[in-house]
Every structure is written in structure tokens, then in C-alpha cells.
């Protein structure tokens, strides 16, 4: 692991100068728009075929059934939402939620006969080989470490750690020590545009990324329900991965330093002393320096009214992507997302749920590193934690820890 944590004392003037007048103007359209004269791009054609039949081209890599445990069935119901129960290589061995009624519902929708009252009990079941953790984010590191210590592969909902760099690094060390598979289910990584950009980048179609943008806008009159109220007043950049994936998830690169500005919301929940995080911001906009030497602007807002977004775009030395590829590379790779097993639905967040779950299962069956491994997970997440710290210091430039396996 390589990391640097010392702050860089530079003025806010540098941040404003680098960001420029267009800092607040970025908006990514949610759909591909073409004039009547334009021909469909390879991505639009391939994606249309995938959406019509996401199982086309699928073939089994194994007849083995992994015994999986599911934990957490709160507001988002993520334990069932990713479709483990529909995968031909998965047997749902046991489920758990702290609230008995929710636990019973999770067992019913996943057709599982075995329940446990807590994760701590479920991980003791020797029959279980892998666990999906969909508990509250403040407990993600603790719960994932517990799963690994009991000899089981683990996947988690986002983010990998919530506000604590130390706990994230403790999880990194446990993953390394265990030799087991770890994956964070970052949905942007299997949205159609992000997946296409990753394939183009790996094929050299962008060259180095000079500039990238990502945004995660999630408006709500009130905070969504959450276990022990963990969402109430949370710093926006502590939940950054949906936007940060539009650089880190495309390149597997990192953010090396950041200057971030925040804007107070005026809501009661964000007034001093009204939340456990001592946070006054509901919008934080971060300008990052990337490991390629480029720049990236990542926007996170929870109380700006209008369209919601988990989206992004990139500009590279050899090409750019804004709803479609324009560049010098003429022989593009396959941009269609990988086929899903028959019966596995693409699911929510732009059809990313099924592909994420399938990637985790395949990583175990094929004994390989999953896409969003522990290093990528921390590089997406810890950069946001440092960004919030910068916002609390009025945009002070700060170094970001760097992670690798």
C-alpha cells in the first residue's frame, strides 16, 4: 500500500483558477440523443441488443453452486435486489436482518429456509462460502472483516467505508491476509456508458484522460430512512462512489490530491449541532488531480432540485465520450455489457445490479480478482472522505492516500 496524507497549503485562488467559470455548468443527459442524420453508434446498437436479450451469448463456466448468505434488508432491500437468488450457480443458504419482520420477508423473496438474527450469527455457519453485506455503511468495514475472519468471500454495498479511512485500511489488510475475494457493488461501473468507456480506455481509444467529470445528484425533501439514522446530515462526499466511478472505475487510476468546496443547505438537519457528523453541507464539488496528471471534477449533491443523476463523461488525448465515443480509434472493442445467465434480471441503477452480482460470482468460480476490488473500492471512497475534509477547510488542497493490491 502506498499512501500520502500530508496537506498541501495552497490558496483557494488556485482551486478557482483551475476549475474555471464552467464549474457549475456540467449536466449529463441521461439518454443518448441523435439527430435524424446520425447513424447509431456501435454502443447504441450493441446495448439495444443487450437490453432485448441480456442472456444472449451466455454460457456456464461451471456447474458448481456457491452457497451464499445475504445480510441486510433495509429501506433499499439490496440483499434481494441484485438477484443472487436467480443465479444458476448460487444457492441462498441463509439470510439475516436485525428486524425479524424484515428477515422473514427476505427469506420469503429469496426462497430461503434458513434465517439468523444477526450477521454475527450467520457467519458462523460453515456451509456458507460467500456473504453479501447490505447493512448500514458505518458498519461495512466491521461486518466485512468479520465475514473474512470466518473464511468466507465477501461483497458489500457502497461505500466500502463511511467516513473512516482507518477502518477502510483495516479491511484492506484483512483482505490481503485472507486471500479471499472482496468486491464492492458500485453500480456506476456496470451502467452502459461507464462499461463502454472502460472498454474503450483499455483498448487505447482515449489515450490518457485529460479531463473527466462525474455527478451524483439525489434530491429528497427529507433524508431517506436509515438504520440508526446514519443518513441524517451525512457529508455528501462520504458517499462519492457513484460519481467517482466515472474516473476510477473507467481507468483503475486514482485521485492524488483534491480541493473541494461545499455549500450549506440551510436545512435544519445541516445546521451546526443538528447531526452527528458536525456537517453543514449538502452539496460538495471536488476538483481532483489524477494519477495520469489530468483533472477530474466530481459533483455530489443531496438537496438541489431537478433531475437525478449518476453519470459522467471523459476527454482524452485520443478521444472523448459524452453519450457516445468520438475519437481516433476506429476498431472499437465490444461495448455491450457481458451476458447474464438466463433468469437473472439486469435490475436497477441502469441495469447494473445483475452484472455486478454476476461479476462477483464469476470471480469466485474462475478464481480471479473481481472488477471493483478492495483497492479500487478504497480509491473511489477515501478520495471523497478527504474531499469533505478539504471542504471543511474552505478548499484547501490535500493529498489523498493511494491504494493497490
Buried (B, 14 or more C-beta within 10 A) or exposed (E): EEBEEEBBEBEBEBBBEBBEEEBEEBBBEBEBEEEEEEEEBBBBEBBEEBEEEBEEEBEEEEEEEBBBBBBBBBEBBBBBBBBBBBBBBBBBBBBBBBEEEBBBBBBEBBEBEBBBEEBEEBBEBEEBBBBBBBBBBBBBBBBBBBBBEBEBBBBBBBBBBBBBBEBBBBBBEBBBEBEBBBBBBBBBBBBBBBBBBBBBBEBBBBBBBBBBBBBBBBEEEEBEEBBEBBBBBBBBBBBBBBBBBBBBBBBBBBBBBBBBBBBEBEBEBBEEEBBEBEBBBBBBBBBBBBBBEBBBBBBBBBBBEEEEBBBBBBBBBEBBBBBBBEBEBEEBBEBBBBBBBEEBBBBBBBBBBBBBBBBBBBBBBEEEBBBBBBBBBBBBBBBBBBBBBBBBBEBBBBBBBBBBE
